[in-house]
Amino acid sequence: MGRKVAAALGWTFFDSGLLYRALTWLAQRRGVTLDDVAGLVALARNLDVRVQPPSVPDGRDADVLLDGVDVTWELRSPAVDRAVSVVAAVPAVREALVAPQRRAVGEMPAVVAGRDIGTVIFPDAMLKVYLEASLEERARRRARELAARGVAVDLDAVRQDLARRDALDSARACAPLQAAPDAVWLDTERRGPDEVAAQIVALWRARSGGQC
């Protein structure tokens, strides 16, 4: 959704969750356990993640490079899915990744997606949108995404993973999942991505006086 809106406006798109996924994947590769806060923070401080236009026609929206290595699909693996919310719940990790998230956007106009973007990372954003859909619908979407990449999926397992992640992200003490007070709520249930993206673009143009 963020990429569709960014493309319509001619802006940059940045998915902040990529940094948490990259950190989780790297910790798994380096043998840093989820309860090793010092180890996770050390990795976070030196995290070198770059996003660039897709170089391979395999369904990806962008290349994600970690230390110059393409890890695009590794970051979407079930193993990372299961662990990323635990990593993201560590206050020291979140603090270490605030600056990298802001640097990734810089001064360029951008559409930024993430669970604390409107509340913590960019609290002064001119437009904040909170997308919602039922757990069942989000599980179906996630299962379709995985199946399209040839990953064997069990819908019940996907649903349970999403529910667990929602609970962890909503209950964490630092930057919990919540809508910013001034966010516009959009229910995406049974609505296509093009329809929702068009509504977000219309919201922006109305708020900005038609400017891109």
C-alpha positions in Angstrom: 0.0 0.0 0.0 2.8 2.4 0.9 4.5 1.7 -2.4 1.4 2.4 -4.4 0.8 5.7 -2.6 4.5 6.7 -3.0 4.4 5.8 -6.7 1.3 7.9 -7.3 2.9 10.9 -5.6 6.4 10.4 -7.0 7.9 10.0 -3.5 10.2 7.7 -1.8 8.8 4.7 0.1 10.4 3.3 3.3 9.2 0.4 5.3 10.7 0.9 8.8 10.0 -2.7 9.7 12.8 -3.7 7.3 15.3 -2.5 9.9 13.8 -4.7 12.6 13.6 -7.6 10.3 17.2 -7.1 9.2 18.4 -6.9 12.8 16.4 -10.1 13.6 17.8 -12.0 10.7 21.4 -10.8 11.4 21.0 -11.8 15.1 19.9 -15.3 14.1 22.9 -15.6 11.7 25.3 -14.4 14.3 24.0 -16.5 17.1 22.8 -13.6 19.2 19.8 -14.8 21.3 16.6 -12.8 21.8 17.4 -12.2 25.4 20.9 -10.8 24.7 20.0 -7.1 24.9 23.6 -5.9 24.7 24.3 -8.1 21.7 21.2 -6.9 19.9 21.9 -3.2 20.6 25.5 -3.6 19.3 24.2 -5.1 16.1 21.6 -2.3 15.8 24.1 0.5 16.2 26.1 -0.8 13.2 23.3 -1.9 11.0 23.9 -1.0 7.4 20.6 -1.5 5.4 20.0 0.0 2.0 16.8 -0.2 -0.1 17.0 0.2 -3.9 14.8 -0.5 -7.0 14.3 -4.2 -7.7 17.0 -5.9 -9.7 15.3 -9.3 -10.1 11.8 -9.9 -11.5 10.7 -12.3 -8.8 7.8 -10.4 -7.3 9.9 -8.2 -4.9 9.0 -4.5 -4.6 12.6 -3.5 -3.9 16.1 -4.9 -3.2 17.0 -4.9 0.5 20.8 -5.0 1.0 22.4 -5.8 4.4 26.1 -5.0 4.4 25.8 -5.0 0.6 24.3 -8.5 0.4 20.8 -9.1 -1.0 18.6 -10.4 1.8 15.2 -9.4 0.4 13.3 -12.6 0.8 15.3 -13.9 3.9 13.8 -11.0 5.8 10.3 -12.3 5.1 10.9 -15.9 6.3 8.7 -17.5 8.9 11.7 -17.7 11.3 12.1 -13.9 11.1 8.3 -13.5 11.4 8.2 -15.4 14.6 11.1 -13.4 16.3 10.8 -9.9 14.9 8.3 -8.6 17.5 10.4 -9.9 20.3 13.4 -8.0 19.0 11.2 -4.9 18.3 9.9 -4.9 21.9 13.4 -4.3 23.4 13.4 -0.6 24.4 17.2 -0.2 23.9 16.9 -1.7 20.4 14.1 0.7 19.4 16.1 3.6 20.7 19.2 2.5 18.7 17.1 2.3 15.5 15.3 5.6 15.7 18.1 7.6 14.1 18.7 5.1 11.3 15.0 5.2 10.4 15.0 9.0 10.3 18.2 9.0 8.3 16.7 6.6 5.8 14.1 9.2 4.8 16.2 12.4 5.2 14.7 15.5 3.8 13.0 13.9 0.8 9.2 13.6 0.7 8.3 10.0 1.6 5.6 7.5 2.5 6.8 5.6 5.6 5.2 2.5 6.9 5.6 1.0 10.4 3.9 0.4 13.7 5.2 3.4 15.5 5.8 5.8 12.6 3.1 8.3 13.5 3.6 8.2 17.3 7.4 8.0 17.7 9.5 8.3 14.5 7.6 11.1 12.7 5.1 12.5 15.1 4.9 15.7 13.1 4.0 14.1 9.8 1.4 16.1 7.9 -0.8 13.0 7.3 -0.9 9.9 9.3 -3.1 6.9 8.2 -3.9 3.9 10.4 -4.9 0.9 8.3 -7.0 -1.9 9.8 -8.5 -5.2 8.9 -9.6 -8.3 10.7 -7.1 -10.9 11.9 -8.7 -13.4 9.5 -8.3 -11.1 6.5 -4.7 -10.2 7.3 -3.9 -13.9 7.8 -5.3 -14.7 4.4 -3.3 -11.9 2.8 -0.1 -13.0 4.5 -0.7 -16.7 3.5 -1.3 -15.7 -0.2 2.0 -13.6 -0.1 4.0 -16.6 1.2 2.3 -19.1 -1.1 3.1 -16.8 -4.1 6.8 -17.2 -3.2 6.6 -20.9 -3.0 6.6 -21.1 0.8 4.5 -23.9 2.3 2.0 -22.3 4.7 -0.7 -23.3 7.2 -3.4 -20.7 7.5 -3.9 -21.5 11.2 -0.2 -21.1 11.9 -0.1 -17.8 10.1 -3.1 -16.6 12.0 -1.6 -17.5 15.3 1.7 -15.8 14.4 -0.1 -12.6 13.5 -2.2 -12.7 16.7 1.0 -13.2 18.8 2.8 -10.4 17.1 -0.2 -8.0 17.6 -0.3 -8.9 21.3 3.4 -8.3 21.7 3.5 -5.1 19.8 0.4 -3.7 21.5 1.5 -4.6 25.0 5.2 -3.5 24.9 6.1 -0.7 27.2 8.2 1.2 24.5 6.5 2.6 21.5 3.5 0.2 21.4 1.3 -0.4 18.4 -1.3 2.2 18.5 -2.9 4.9 16.2 -1.7 8.4 16.6 -4.4 10.7 18.1 -4.6 12.6 14.8 -4.4 9.6 12.5 -7.1 8.9 9.9 -8.5 5.4 10.3 -9.1 3.4 7.1 -10.8 0.0 7.2 -9.3 -2.1 4.4 -11.6 -5.2 4.9 -12.8 -6.4 1.5 -11.3 -3.5 -0.3 -8.7 -3.7 -3.0 -5.3 -2.1 -2.7 -5.9 0.3 -5.6 -9.1 1.6 -4.0 -7.4 2.2 -0.6 -4.3 3.8 -2.2 -6.5 6.2 -4.2 -8.3 7.2 -1.0 -5.0 7.9 0.8 -3.7 10.0 -2.2 -7.0 11.9 -2.2 -6.6 12.6 1.6 -3.1 13.9 1.1 -4.0 16.2 -1.8 -7.0 17.6 0.1 -4.8 18.3 3.1 -1.9 19.7 1.1 -4.0 21.9 -1.1 -3.4 19.7 -4.1 0.4 19.8 -3.9 2.6 16.7 -4.3 
